[in-house]
């Protein structure tokens, strides 16, 4: 079970009362924080607890938001190079989703700061630059953030965390015209070689 920690404005738009936060689930990326953006059409920006992996999806219809969120997570994981079986396993481990509020929980202030950054970047790319959701999601995956006191890219942390299930796995994803590879990953230390 995974918590979708929604802001008050998203909860109001969804017309859902927040439930109690669930116990930590079996998924590797942790809970997700979500915020409603008042763009046209309205968008939802989300960020994973452990790795700060971000994604954006259309808000409406609100009744199908949880299912469409899972589909968006799957698409984002595949886009950053997570093998299909690992991406599907992560999405299955996330379910069922529990709708909760954004407060209180550990790392709340750090996550909310990253969520605000992602919201600003999304609004800029969507409203002012006319970028697609696919382009915005690709940009959020390579947005430099501080994770555990280290500046890093969310796609690398998410890829490493998911690939830890299969040590020495090779995972690739294309970034613009070049392929990214993580080879001989050491799950105990989260150290990898870029090739």
Secondary structure as the mmCIF struct_conf table of DSSP 4:
data_model
#
loop_
_struct_conf.conf_type_id
_struct_conf.id
_struct_conf.beg_label_comp_id
_struct_conf.beg_label_asym_id
_struct_conf.beg_label_seq_id
_struct_conf.end_label_comp_id
_struct_conf.end_label_asym_id
_struct_conf.end_label_seq_id
STRN STRN1 UNK A 2 UNK A 6
HELX_RH_AL_P HELX_RH_AL_P1 UNK A 8 UNK A 14
TURN_TY1_P TURN_TY1_P1 UNK A 15 UNK A 15
HELX_LH_PP_P HELX_LH_PP_P1 UNK A 20 UNK A 24
BEND BEND1 UNK A 26 UNK A 26
BEND BEND2 UNK A 28 UNK A 29
STRN STRN2 UNK A 32 UNK A 37
BEND BEND3 UNK A 39 UNK A 41
STRN STRN3 UNK A 43 UNK A 48
TURN_TY1_P TURN_TY1_P2 UNK A 49 UNK A 51
STRN STRN4 UNK A 54 UNK A 58
BEND BEND4 UNK A 61 UNK A 61
HELX_RH_3T_P HELX_RH_3T_P1 UNK A 62 UNK A 64
HELX_RH_AL_P HELX_RH_AL_P2 UNK A 65 UNK A 79
TURN_TY1_P TURN_TY1_P3 UNK A 80 UNK A 81
HELX_RH_AL_P HELX_RH_AL_P3 UNK A 84 UNK A 94
HELX_LH_PP_P HELX_LH_PP_P2 UNK A 95 UNK A 95
BEND BEND5 UNK A 96 UNK A 96
STRN STRN5 UNK A 97 UNK A 101
BEND BEND6 UNK A 102 UNK A 102
BEND BEND7 UNK A 104 UNK A 104
TURN_TY1_P TURN_TY1_P4 UNK A 106 UNK A 107
HELX_RH_AL_P HELX_RH_AL_P4 UNK A 108 UNK A 123
HELX_RH_PI_P HELX_RH_PI_P1 UNK A 124 UNK A 128
TURN_TY1_P TURN_TY1_P5 UNK A 129 UNK A 129
HELX_RH_AL_P HELX_RH_AL_P5 UNK A 133 UNK A 141
TURN_TY1_P TURN_TY1_P6 UNK A 142 UNK A 142
STRN STRN6 UNK A 144 UNK A 147
TURN_TY1_P TURN_TY1_P7 UNK A 148 UNK A 149
STRN STRN7 UNK A 150 UNK A 153
HELX_RH_AL_P HELX_RH_AL_P6 UNK A 154 UNK A 163
TURN_TY1_P TURN_TY1_P8 UNK A 164 UNK A 165
BEND BEND8 UNK A 166 UNK A 166
TURN_TY1_P TURN_TY1_P9 UNK A 167 UNK A 168
STRN STRN8 UNK A 171 UNK A 175
TURN_TY1_P TURN_TY1_P10 UNK A 176 UNK A 177
STRN STRN9 UNK A 178 UNK A 186
TURN_TY1_P TURN_TY1_P11 UNK A 187 UNK A 190
STRN STRN10 UNK A 191 UNK A 194
#
